[in-house]
Amino acid sequence: MELIVTLVIGAVAGWLGSVIYKGSGLGIIGNVIVGIVGSFVGSWLLGKLGVSIGSGWIGAILTGAIGAIVILFLLNLIFKKR
């Protein structure tokens, strides 16, 4: 059950990050991957800044979305469309 929750939160966070940061679409699998990795990046980044968004689903989604935005920004810097 925990895996399903992680995938759902990752999908929502990745989708939210891709909506906020208008880049190239990654599809549902890409959104899930970016959202899950973004959760780790967002946790680390917000921890370094001393910011806490909160706990629960909403906090996890917002933290993942912030991390997803950072990842999408870096991906668009590296792989620019010409």
PDB file of N, CA, C and O in Angstrom:
ATOM      1  N   MET A   1       0.824  -1.196   0.000  1.00  0.00           N
ATOM      2  CA  MET A   1       0.000   0.000   0.000  1.00  0.00           C
ATOM      3  C   MET A   1       0.868   1.260   0.000  1.00  0.00           C
ATOM      4  O   MET A   1       0.519   2.270  -0.611  1.00  0.00           O
ATOM      5  N   GLU A   2       2.010   1.180   0.699  1.00  0.00           N
ATOM      6  CA  GLU A   2       2.892   2.326   0.763  1.00  0.00           C
ATOM      7  C   GLU A   2       3.468   2.671  -0.607  1.00  0.00           C
ATOM      8  O   GLU A   2       3.683   3.845  -0.912  1.00  0.00           O
ATOM      9  N   LEU A   3       3.719   1.662  -1.432  1.00  0.00           N
ATOM     10  CA  LEU A   3       4.228   1.891  -2.781  1.00  0.00           C
ATOM     11  C   LEU A   3       3.201   2.648  -3.622  1.00  0.00           C
ATOM     12  O   LEU A   3       3.558   3.552  -4.376  1.00  0.00           O
ATOM     13  N   ILE A   4       1.955   2.286  -3.495  1.00  0.00           N
ATOM     14  CA  ILE A   4       0.898   2.966  -4.255  1.00  0.00           C
ATOM     15  C   ILE A   4       0.788   4.426  -3.833  1.00  0.00           C
ATOM     16  O   ILE A   4       0.639   5.307  -4.680  1.00  0.00           O
ATOM     17  N   VAL A   5       0.858   4.688  -2.539  1.00  0.00           N
ATOM     18  CA  VAL A   5       0.803   6.065  -2.036  1.00  0.00           C
ATOM     19  C   VAL A   5       1.980   6.868  -2.560  1.00  0.00           C
ATOM     20  O   VAL A   5       1.820   8.020  -2.961  1.00  0.00           O
ATOM     21  N   THR A   6       3.163   6.266  -2.558  1.00  0.00           N
ATOM     22  CA  THR A   6       4.357   6.938  -3.081  1.00  0.00           C
ATOM     23  C   THR A   6       4.201   7.264  -4.557  1.00  0.00           C
ATOM     24  O   THR A   6       4.554   8.361  -4.991  1.00  0.00           O
ATOM     25  N   LEU A   7       3.678   6.329  -5.328  1.00  0.00           N
ATOM     26  CA  LEU A   7       3.469   6.572  -6.760  1.00  0.00           C
ATOM     27  C   LEU A   7       2.432   7.663  -7.011  1.00  0.00           C
ATOM     28  O   LEU A   7       2.605   8.492  -7.904  1.00  0.00           O
ATOM     29  N   VAL A   8       1.366   7.665  -6.235  1.00  0.00           N
ATOM     30  CA  VAL A   8       0.321   8.687  -6.403  1.00  0.00           C
ATOM     31  C   VAL A   8       0.864  10.061  -6.043  1.00  0.00           C
ATOM     32  O   VAL A   8       0.656  11.026  -6.779  1.00  0.00           O
ATOM     33  N   ILE A   9       1.559  10.151  -4.915  1.00  0.00           N
ATOM     34  CA  ILE A   9       2.139  11.441  -4.521  1.00  0.00           C
ATOM     35  C   ILE A   9       3.176  11.893  -5.549  1.00  0.00           C
ATOM     36  O   ILE A   9       3.229  13.072  -5.897  1.00  0.00           O
ATOM     37  N   GLY A  10       3.996  10.966  -6.034  1.00  0.00           N
ATOM     38  CA  GLY A  10       4.987  11.304  -7.054  1.00  0.00           C
ATOM     39  C   GLY A  10       4.349  11.774  -8.347  1.00  0.00           C
ATOM     40  O   GLY A  10       4.825  12.720  -8.974  1.00  0.00           O
ATOM     41  N   ALA A  11       3.258  11.105  -8.750  1.00  0.00           N
ATOM     42  CA  ALA A  11       2.559  11.499  -9.978  1.00  0.00           C
ATOM     43  C   ALA A  11       1.962  12.890  -9.846  1.00  0.00           C
ATOM     44  O   ALA A  11       2.085  13.712 -10.755  1.00  0.00           O
ATOM     45  N   VAL A  12       1.319  13.154  -8.722  1.00  0.00           N
ATOM     46  CA  VAL A  12       0.698  14.467  -8.520  1.00  0.00           C
ATOM     47  C   VAL A  12       1.770  15.549  -8.415  1.00  0.00           C
ATOM     48  O   VAL A  12       1.625  16.622  -9.001  1.00  0.00           O
ATOM     49  N   ALA A  13       2.841  15.279  -7.678  1.00  0.00           N
ATOM     50  CA  ALA A  13       3.916  16.264  -7.535  1.00  0.00           C
ATOM     51  C   ALA A  13       4.599  16.530  -8.879  1.00  0.00           C
ATOM     52  O   ALA A  13       4.901  17.678  -9.205  1.00  0.00           O
ATOM     53  N   GLY A  14       4.842  15.482  -9.653  1.00  0.00           N
ATOM     54  CA  GLY A  14       5.451  15.659 -10.977  1.00  0.00           C
ATOM     55  C   GLY A  14       4.551  16.410 -11.928  1.00  0.00           C
ATOM     56  O   GLY A  14       5.008  17.256 -12.696  1.00  0.00           O
ATOM     57  N   TRP A  15       3.252  16.096 -11.875  1.00  0.00           N
ATOM     58  CA  TRP A  15       2.298  16.807 -12.736  1.00  0.00           C
ATOM     59  C   TRP A  15       2.228  18.276 -12.342  1.00  0.00           C
ATOM     60  O   TRP A  15       2.249  19.156 -13.202  1.00  0.00           O
ATOM     61  N   LEU A  16       2.145  18.540 -11.029  1.00  0.00           N
ATOM     62  CA  LEU A  16       2.076  19.915 -10.549  1.00  0.00           C
ATOM     63  C   LEU A  16       3.339  20.687 -10.918  1.00  0.00           C
ATOM     64  O   LEU A  16       3.266  21.846 -11.329  1.00  0.00           O
ATOM     65  N   GLY A  17       4.493  20.043 -10.772  1.00  0.00           N
ATOM     66  CA  GLY A  17       5.748  20.691 -11.156  1.00  0.00           C
ATOM     67  C   GLY A  17       5.809  21.001 -12.636  1.00  0.00           C
ATOM     68  O   GLY A  17       6.315  22.050 -13.037  1.00  0.00           O
ATOM     69  N   SER A  18       5.283  20.073 -13.468  1.00  0.00           N
ATOM     70  CA  SER A  18       5.309  20.316 -14.917  1.00  0.00           C
ATOM     71  C   SER A  18       4.287  21.362 -15.336  1.00  0.00           C
ATOM     72  O   SER A  18       4.470  22.027 -16.355  1.00  0.00           O
ATOM     73  N   VAL A  19       3.215  21.520 -14.569  1.00  0.00           N
ATOM     74  CA  VAL A  19       2.233  22.575 -14.866  1.00  0.00           C
ATOM     75  C   VAL A  19       2.814  23.935 -14.504  1.00  0.00           C
ATOM     76  O   VAL A  19       2.670  24.900 -15.254  1.00  0.00           O
ATOM     77  N   ILE A  20       3.482  24.007 -13.335  1.00  0.00           N
ATOM     78  CA  ILE A  20       4.053  25.279 -12.894  1.00  0.00           C
ATOM     79  C   ILE A  20       5.237  25.668 -13.767  1.00  0.00           C
ATOM     80  O   ILE A  20       5.355  26.821 -14.183  1.00  0.00           O
ATOM     81  N   TYR A  21       6.114  24.706 -14.045  1.00  0.00           N
ATOM     82  CA  TYR A  21       7.275  24.965 -14.896  1.00  0.00           C
ATOM     83  C   TYR A  21       6.953  24.461 -16.288  1.00  0.00           C
ATOM     84  O   TYR A  21       7.014  23.261 -16.554  1.00  0.00           O
ATOM     85  N   LYS A  22       6.617  25.365 -17.156  1.00  0.00           N
ATOM     86  CA  LYS A  22       6.210  24.994 -18.509  1.00  0.00           C
ATOM     87  C   LYS A  22       7.423  24.588 -19.330  1.00  0.00           C
ATOM     88  O   LYS A  22       8.115  25.431 -19.900  1.00  0.00           O
ATOM     89  N   GLY A  23       7.665  23.310 -19.381  1.00  0.00           N
ATOM     90  CA  GLY A  23       8.758  22.782 -20.193  1.00  0.00           C
ATOM     91  C   GLY A  23       8.185  21.751 -21.136  1.00  0.00           C
ATOM     92  O   GLY A  23       6.998  21.775 -21.462  1.00  0.00           O
ATOM     93  N   SER A  24       9.028  20.860 -21.564  1.00  0.00           N
ATOM     94  CA  SER A  24       8.543  19.801 -22.435  1.00  0.00           C
ATOM     95  C   SER A  24       7.841  18.746 -21.588  1.00  0.00           C
ATOM     96  O   SER A  24       8.291  18.439 -20.484  1.00  0.00           O
ATOM     97  N   GLY A  25       6.756  18.197 -22.088  1.00  0.00           N
ATOM     98  CA  GLY A  25       6.000  17.189 -21.366  1.00  0.00           C
ATOM     99  C   GLY A  25       6.759  15.873 -21.293  1.00  0.00           C
ATOM    100  O   GLY A  25       7.385  15.450 -22.265  1.00  0.00           O
ATOM    101  N   LEU A  26       6.697  15.231 -20.133  1.00  0.00           N
ATOM    102  CA  LEU A  26       7.403  13.971 -19.948  1.00  0.00           C
ATOM    103  C   LEU A  26       6.465  12.776 -19.938  1.00  0.00           C
ATOM    104  O   LEU A  26       6.931  11.637 -19.930  1.00  0.00           O
ATOM    105  N   GLY A  27       5.176  12.998 -19.937  1.00  0.00           N
ATOM    106  CA  GLY A  27       4.224  11.896 -19.883  1.00  0.00           C
ATOM    107  C   GLY A  27       4.003  11.438 -18.452  1.00  0.00           C
ATOM    108  O   GLY A  27       4.638  11.947 -17.529  1.00  0.00           O
ATOM    109  N   ILE A  28       3.115  10.490 -18.267  1.00  0.00           N
ATOM    110  CA  ILE A  28       2.744  10.053 -16.923  1.00  0.00           C
ATOM    111  C   ILE A  28       3.901   9.364 -16.208  1.00  0.00           C
ATOM    112  O   ILE A  28       4.121   9.608 -15.022  1.00  0.00           O
ATOM    113  N   ILE A  29       4.646   8.506 -16.908  1.00  0.00           N
ATOM    114  CA  ILE A  29       5.781   7.821 -16.279  1.00  0.00           C
ATOM    115  C   ILE A  29       6.873   8.827 -15.922  1.00  0.00           C
ATOM    116  O   ILE A  29       7.463   8.751 -14.844  1.00  0.00           O
ATOM    117  N   GLY A  30       7.136   9.747 -16.808  1.00  0.00           N
ATOM    118  CA  GLY A  30       8.132  10.787 -16.534  1.00  0.00           C
ATOM    119  C   GLY A  30       7.731  11.660 -15.369  1.00  0.00           C
ATOM    120  O   GLY A  30       8.573  12.026 -14.549  1.00  0.00           O
ATOM    121  N   ASN A  31       6.432  12.006 -15.280  1.00  0.00           N
ATOM    122  CA  ASN A  31       5.953  12.801 -14.156  1.00  0.00           C
ATOM    123  C   ASN A  31       6.120  12.067 -12.833  1.00  0.00           C
ATOM    124  O   ASN A  31       6.506  12.666 -11.829  1.00  0.00           O
ATOM    125  N   VAL A  32       5.829  10.768 -12.831  1.00  0.00           N
ATOM    126  CA  VAL A  32       5.982   9.978 -11.603  1.00  0.00           C
ATOM    127  C   VAL A  32       7.444   9.947 -11.180  1.00  0.00           C
ATOM    128  O   VAL A  32       7.759  10.146 -10.006  1.00  0.00           O
ATOM    129  N   ILE A  33       8.331   9.698 -12.126  1.00  0.00           N
ATOM    130  CA  ILE A  33       9.761   9.624 -11.807  1.00  0.00           C
ATOM    131  C   ILE A  33      10.277  10.977 -11.326  1.00  0.00           C
ATOM    132  O   ILE A  33      10.989  11.053 -10.325  1.00  0.00           O
ATOM    133  N   VAL A  34       9.918  12.044 -12.038  1.00  0.00           N
ATOM    134  CA  VAL A  34      10.363  13.383 -11.637  1.00  0.00           C
ATOM    135  C   VAL A  34       9.764  13.754 -10.283  1.00  0.00           C
ATOM    136  O   VAL A  34      10.430  14.393  -9.469  1.00  0.00           O
ATOM    137  N   GLY A  35       8.518  13.362 -10.032  1.00  0.00           N
ATOM    138  CA  GLY A  35       7.885  13.663  -8.749  1.00  0.00           C
ATOM    139  C   GLY A  35       8.527  12.926  -7.588  1.00  0.00           C
ATOM    140  O   GLY A  35       8.719  13.505  -6.519  1.00  0.00           O
ATOM    141  N   ILE A  36       8.861  11.655  -7.782  1.00  0.00           N
ATOM    142  CA  ILE A  36       9.494  10.877  -6.714  1.00  0.00           C
ATOM    143  C   ILE A  36      10.907  11.388  -6.437  1.00  0.00           C
ATOM    144  O   ILE A  36      11.281  11.601  -5.284  1.00  0.00           O
ATOM    145  N   VAL A  37      11.680  11.582  -7.491  1.00  0.00           N
ATOM    146  CA  VAL A  37      13.032  12.125  -7.306  1.00  0.00           C
ATOM    147  C   VAL A  37      12.942  13.557  -6.779  1.00  0.00           C
ATOM    148  O   VAL A  37      13.763  13.979  -5.965  1.00  0.00           O
ATOM    149  N   GLY A  38      11.946  14.291  -7.245  1.00  0.00           N
ATOM    150  CA  GLY A  38      11.728  15.657  -6.773  1.00  0.00           C
ATOM    151  C   GLY A  38      11.393  15.724  -5.296  1.00  0.00           C
ATOM    152  O   GLY A  38      11.721  16.707  -4.632  1.00  0.00           O
ATOM    153  N   SER A  39      10.748  14.699  -4.773  1.00  0.00           N
ATOM    154  CA  SER A  39      10.462  14.665  -3.340  1.00  0.00           C
ATOM    155  C   SER A  39      11.758  14.618  -2.533  1.00  0.00           C
ATOM    156  O   SER A  39      11.886  15.292  -1.511  1.00  0.00           O
ATOM    157  N   PHE A  40      12.710  13.820  -2.997  1.00  0.00           N
ATOM    158  CA  PHE A  40      14.002  13.762  -2.315  1.00  0.00           C
ATOM    159  C   PHE A  40      14.758  15.081  -2.444  1.00  0.00           C
ATOM    160  O   PHE A  40      15.328  15.579  -1.474  1.00  0.00           O
ATOM    161  N   VAL A  41      14.755  15.637  -3.649  1.00  0.00           N
ATOM    162  CA  VAL A  41      15.452  16.903  -3.883  1.00  0.00           C
ATOM    163  C   VAL A  41      14.793  18.022  -3.080  1.00  0.00           C
ATOM    164  O   VAL A  41      15.481  18.830  -2.456  1.00  0.00           O
ATOM    165  N   GLY A  42      13.462  18.070  -3.097  1.00  0.00           N
ATOM    166  CA  GLY A  42      12.738  19.095  -2.346  1.00  0.00           C
ATOM    167  C   GLY A  42      12.956  18.977  -0.854  1.00  0.00           C
ATOM    168  O   GLY A  42      13.126  19.988  -0.172  1.00  0.00           O
ATOM    169  N   SER A  43      12.952  17.764  -0.335  1.00  0.00           N
ATOM    170  CA  SER A  43      13.214  17.543   1.094  1.00  0.00           C
ATOM    171  C   SER A  43      14.599  18.039   1.475  1.00  0.00           C
ATOM    172  O   SER A  43      14.771  18.744   2.469  1.00  0.00           O
ATOM    173  N   TRP A  44      15.583  17.659   0.672  1.00  0.00           N
ATOM    174  CA  TRP A  44      16.947  18.066   0.945  1.00  0.00           C
ATOM    175  C   TRP A  44      17.097  19.589   0.866  1.00  0.00           C
ATOM    176  O   TRP A  44      17.690  20.214   1.745  1.00  0.00           O
ATOM    177  N   LEU A  45      16.546  20.172  -0.208  1.00  0.00           N
ATOM    178  CA  LEU A  45      16.686  21.607  -0.429  1.00  0.00           C
ATOM    179  C   LEU A  45      15.981  22.410   0.656  1.00  0.00           C
ATOM    180  O   LEU A  45      16.558  23.351   1.202  1.00  0.00           O
ATOM    181  N   LEU A  46      14.745  22.050   0.974  1.00  0.00           N
ATOM    182  CA  LEU A  46      14.018  22.775   2.005  1.00  0.00           C
ATOM    183  C   LEU A  46      14.643  22.572   3.379  1.00  0.00           C
ATOM    184  O   LEU A  46      14.615  23.477   4.213  1.00  0.00           O
ATOM    185  N   GLY A  47      15.211  21.384   3.623  1.00  0.00           N
ATOM    186  CA  GLY A  47      15.920  21.142   4.875  1.00  0.00           C
ATOM    187  C   GLY A  47      17.141  22.028   5.018  1.00  0.00           C
ATOM    188  O   GLY A  47      17.409  22.557   6.097  1.00  0.00           O
ATOM    189  N   LYS A  48      17.891  22.193   3.915  1.00  0.00           N
ATOM    190  CA  LYS A  48      19.071  23.061   3.931  1.00  0.00           C
ATOM    191  C   LYS A  48      18.685  24.524   4.166  1.00  0.00           C
ATOM    192  O   LYS A  48      19.430  25.280   4.790  1.00  0.00           O
ATOM    193  N   LEU A  49      17.509  24.911   3.659  1.00  0.00           N
ATOM    194  CA  LEU A  49      17.043  26.285   3.835  1.00  0.00           C
ATOM    195  C   LEU A  49      16.341  26.498   5.169  1.00  0.00           C
ATOM    196  O   LEU A  49      16.047  27.634   5.540  1.00  0.00           O
ATOM    197  N   GLY A  50      16.071  25.414   5.894  1.00  0.00           N
ATOM    198  CA  GLY A  50      15.385  25.519   7.176  1.00  0.00           C
ATOM    199  C   GLY A  50      13.898  25.789   7.054  1.00  0.00           C
ATOM    200  O   GLY A  50      13.297  26.374   7.955  1.00  0.00           O
ATOM    201  N   VAL A  51      13.294  25.367   5.938  1.00  0.00           N
ATOM    202  CA  VAL A  51      11.879  25.599   5.684  1.00  0.00           C
ATOM    203  C   VAL A  51      11.116  24.290   5.848  1.00  0.00           C
ATOM    204  O   VAL A  51      11.561  23.237   5.390  1.00  0.00           O
ATOM    205  N   SER A  52       9.970  24.368   6.501  1.00  0.00           N
ATOM    206  CA  SER A  52       9.116  23.190   6.645  1.00  0.00           C
ATOM    207  C   SER A  52       7.730  23.527   6.101  1.00  0.00           C
ATOM    208  O   SER A  52       7.073  24.446   6.589  1.00  0.00           O
ATOM    209  N   ILE A  53       7.295  22.788   5.099  1.00  0.00           N
ATOM    210  CA  ILE A  53       5.982  23.028   4.500  1.00  0.00           C
ATOM    211  C   ILE A  53       4.888  22.341   5.300  1.00  0.00           C
ATOM    212  O   ILE A  53       3.736  22.774   5.275  1.00  0.00           O
ATOM    213  N   GLY A  54       5.230  21.299   5.994  1.00  0.00           N
ATOM    214  CA  GLY A  54       4.260  20.570   6.800  1.00  0.00           C
ATOM    215  C   GLY A  54       4.332  19.089   6.504  1.00  0.00           C
ATOM    216  O   GLY A  54       5.126  18.636   5.679  1.00  0.00           O
ATOM    217  N   SER A  55       3.492  18.350   7.192  1.00  0.00           N
ATOM    218  CA  SER A  55       3.485  16.908   6.997  1.00  0.00           C
ATOM    219  C   SER A  55       2.183  16.487   6.336  1.00  0.00           C
ATOM    220  O   SER A  55       1.300  17.312   6.103  1.00  0.00           O
ATOM    221  N   GLY A  56       2.072  15.226   6.043  1.00  0.00           N
ATOM    222  CA  GLY A  56       0.870  14.712   5.393  1.00  0.00           C
ATOM    223  C   GLY A  56       0.980  14.766   3.884  1.00  0.00           C
ATOM    224  O   GLY A  56       2.032  15.074   3.324  1.00  0.00           O
ATOM    225  N   TRP A  57      -0.125  14.461   3.247  1.00  0.00           N
ATOM    226  CA  TRP A  57      -0.167  14.393   1.790  1.00  0.00           C
ATOM    227  C   TRP A  57       0.138  15.734   1.144  1.00  0.00           C
ATOM    228  O   TRP A  57       0.923  15.810   0.199  1.00  0.00           O
ATOM    229  N   ILE A  58      -0.482  16.793   1.653  1.00  0.00           N
ATOM    230  CA  ILE A  58      -0.304  18.117   1.031  1.00  0.00           C
ATOM    231  C   ILE A  58       1.153  18.564   1.136  1.00  0.00           C
ATOM    232  O   ILE A  58       1.717  19.055   0.159  1.00  0.00           O
ATOM    233  N   GLY A  59       1.756  18.402   2.287  1.00  0.00           N
ATOM    234  CA  GLY A  59       3.160  18.765   2.452  1.00  0.00           C
ATOM    235  C   GLY A  59       4.070  17.961   1.551  1.00  0.00           C
ATOM    236  O   GLY A  59       5.014  18.497   0.972  1.00  0.00           O
ATOM    237  N   ALA A  60       3.785  16.663   1.429  1.00  0.00           N
ATOM    238  CA  ALA A  60       4.594  15.804   0.561  1.00  0.00           C
ATOM    239  C   ALA A  60       4.443  16.204  -0.901  1.00  0.00           C
ATOM    240  O   ALA A  60       5.425  16.228  -1.643  1.00  0.00           O
ATOM    241  N   ILE A  61       3.237  16.515  -1.312  1.00  0.00           N
ATOM    242  CA  ILE A  61       3.004  16.923  -2.711  1.00  0.00           C
ATOM    243  C   ILE A  61       3.686  18.250  -3.002  1.00  0.00           C
ATOM    244  O   ILE A  61       4.324  18.399  -4.044  1.00  0.00           O
ATOM    245  N   LEU A  62       3.563  19.216  -2.099  1.00  0.00           N
ATOM    246  CA  LEU A  62       4.198  20.514  -2.331  1.00  0.00           C
ATOM    247  C   LEU A  62       5.715  20.416  -2.320  1.00  0.00           C
ATOM    248  O   LEU A  62       6.385  21.054  -3.131  1.00  0.00           O
ATOM    249  N   THR A  63       6.265  19.616  -1.399  1.00  0.00           N
ATOM    250  CA  THR A  63       7.709  19.409  -1.368  1.00  0.00           C
ATOM    251  C   THR A  63       8.180  18.731  -2.647  1.00  0.00           C
ATOM    252  O   THR A  63       9.197  19.120  -3.221  1.00  0.00           O
ATOM    253  N   GLY A  64       7.446  17.724  -3.092  1.00  0.00           N
ATOM    254  CA  GLY A  64       7.789  17.039  -4.338  1.00  0.00           C
ATOM    255  C   GLY A  64       7.681  17.953  -5.544  1.00  0.00           C
ATOM    256  O   GLY A  64       8.493  17.874  -6.465  1.00  0.00           O
ATOM    257  N   ALA A  65       6.675  18.827  -5.539  1.00  0.00           N
ATOM    258  CA  ALA A  65       6.507  19.760  -6.662  1.00  0.00           C
ATOM    259  C   ALA A  65       7.658  20.754  -6.717  1.00  0.00           C
ATOM    260  O   ALA A  65       8.137  21.088  -7.801  1.00  0.00           O
ATOM    261  N   ILE A  66       8.106  21.228  -5.561  1.00  0.00           N
ATOM    262  CA  ILE A  66       9.249  22.148  -5.543  1.00  0.00           C
ATOM    263  C   ILE A  66      10.496  21.454  -6.081  1.00  0.00           C
ATOM    264  O   ILE A  66      11.233  22.019  -6.888  1.00  0.00           O
ATOM    265  N   GLY A  67      10.723  20.228  -5.626  1.00  0.00           N
ATOM    266  CA  GLY A  67      11.861  19.467  -6.139  1.00  0.00           C
ATOM    267  C   GLY A  67      11.729  19.161  -7.619  1.00  0.00           C
ATOM    268  O   GLY A  67      12.720  19.184  -8.349  1.00  0.00           O
ATOM    269  N   ALA A  68      10.499  18.872  -8.075  1.00  0.00           N
ATOM    270  CA  ALA A  68      10.271  18.593  -9.497  1.00  0.00           C
ATOM    271  C   ALA A  68      10.554  19.825 -10.346  1.00  0.00           C
ATOM    272  O   ALA A  68      11.092  19.711 -11.447  1.00  0.00           O
ATOM    273  N   ILE A  69      10.196  20.994  -9.844  1.00  0.00           N
ATOM    274  CA  ILE A  69      10.473  22.229 -10.578  1.00  0.00           C
ATOM    275  C   ILE A  69      11.980  22.424 -10.720  1.00  0.00           C
ATOM    276  O   ILE A  69      12.460  22.810 -11.786  1.00  0.00           O
ATOM    277  N   VAL A  70      12.721  22.160  -9.655  1.00  0.00           N
ATOM    278  CA  VAL A  70      14.183  22.280  -9.714  1.00  0.00           C
ATOM    279  C   VAL A  70      14.748  21.296 -10.738  1.00  0.00           C
ATOM    280  O   VAL A  70      15.599  21.658 -11.550  1.00  0.00           O
ATOM    281  N   ILE A  71      14.268  20.048 -10.697  1.00  0.00           N
ATOM    282  CA  ILE A  71      14.755  19.029 -11.642  1.00  0.00           C
ATOM    283  C   ILE A  71      14.396  19.410 -13.079  1.00  0.00           C
ATOM    284  O   ILE A  71      15.238  19.303 -13.970  1.00  0.00           O
ATOM    285  N   LEU A  72      13.167  19.848 -13.314  1.00  0.00           N
ATOM    286  CA  LEU A  72      12.760  20.233 -14.662  1.00  0.00           C
ATOM    287  C   LEU A  72      13.574  21.424 -15.167  1.00  0.00           C
ATOM    288  O   LEU A  72      13.926  21.483 -16.345  1.00  0.00           O
ATOM    289  N   PHE A  73      13.867  22.363 -14.286  1.00  0.00           N
ATOM    290  CA  PHE A  73      14.698  23.503 -14.668  1.00  0.00           C
ATOM    291  C   PHE A  73      16.083  23.034 -15.106  1.00  0.00           C
ATOM    292  O   PHE A  73      16.606  23.475 -16.130  1.00  0.00           O
ATOM    293  N   LEU A  74      16.672  22.130 -14.311  1.00  0.00           N
ATOM    294  CA  LEU A  74      18.001  21.623 -14.650  1.00  0.00           C
ATOM    295  C   LEU A  74      17.978  20.794 -15.933  1.00  0.00           C
ATOM    296  O   LEU A  74      18.891  20.896 -16.752  1.00  0.00           O
ATOM    297  N   LEU A  75      16.933  19.968 -16.113  1.00  0.00           N
ATOM    298  CA  LEU A  75      16.819  19.173 -17.340  1.00  0.00           C
ATOM    299  C   LEU A  75      16.688  20.068 -18.567  1.00  0.00           C
ATOM    300  O   LEU A  75      17.271  19.776 -19.611  1.00  0.00           O
ATOM    301  N   ASN A  76      15.931  21.150 -18.451  1.00  0.00           N
ATOM    302  CA  ASN A  76      15.780  22.058 -19.586  1.00  0.00           C
ATOM    303  C   ASN A  76      17.052  22.846 -19.865  1.00  0.00           C
ATOM    304  O   ASN A  76      17.292  23.252 -21.002  1.00  0.00           O
ATOM    305  N   LEU A  77      17.865  23.065 -18.843  1.00  0.00           N
ATOM    306  CA  LEU A  77      19.169  23.700 -19.074  1.00  0.00           C
ATOM    307  C   LEU A  77      20.107  22.764 -19.828  1.00  0.00           C
ATOM    308  O   LEU A  77      20.825  23.182 -20.736  1.00  0.00           O
ATOM    309  N   ILE A  78      20.089  21.491 -19.437  1.00  0.00           N
ATOM    310  CA  ILE A  78      21.003  20.509 -20.024  1.00  0.00           C
ATOM    311  C   ILE A  78      20.563  20.121 -21.439  1.00  0.00           C
ATOM    312  O   ILE A  78      21.372  20.091 -22.366  1.00  0.00           O
ATOM    313  N   PHE A  79      19.266  19.826 -21.588  1.00  0.00           N
ATOM    314  CA  PHE A  79      18.754  19.335 -22.866  1.00  0.00           C
ATOM    315  C   PHE A  79      17.864  20.371 -23.514  1.00  0.00           C
ATOM    316  O   PHE A  79      16.656  20.166 -23.629  1.00  0.00           O
ATOM    317  N   LYS A  80      18.446  21.486 -23.941  1.00  0.00           N
ATOM    318  CA  LYS A  80      17.684  22.532 -24.611  1.00  0.00           C
ATOM    319  C   LYS A  80      17.237  22.047 -25.989  1.00  0.00           C
ATOM    320  O   LYS A  80      17.991  21.405 -26.721  1.00  0.00           O
ATOM    321  N   LYS A  81      15.995  22.372 -26.316  1.00  0.00           N
ATOM    322  CA  LYS A  81      15.518  22.083 -27.684  1.00  0.00           C
ATOM    323  C   LYS A  81      16.019  23.193 -28.601  1.00  0.00           C
ATOM    324  O   LYS A  81      15.917  24.378 -28.286  1.00  0.00           O
ATOM    325  N   ARG A  82      16.543  22.793 -29.702  1.00  0.00           N
ATOM    326  CA  ARG A  82      17.110  23.793 -30.633  1.00  0.00           C
ATOM    327  C   ARG A  82      16.205  24.018 -31.788  1.00  0.00           C
ATOM    328  O   ARG A  82      16.515  24.820 -32.668  1.00  0.00           O
TER     329      ARG A  82
END
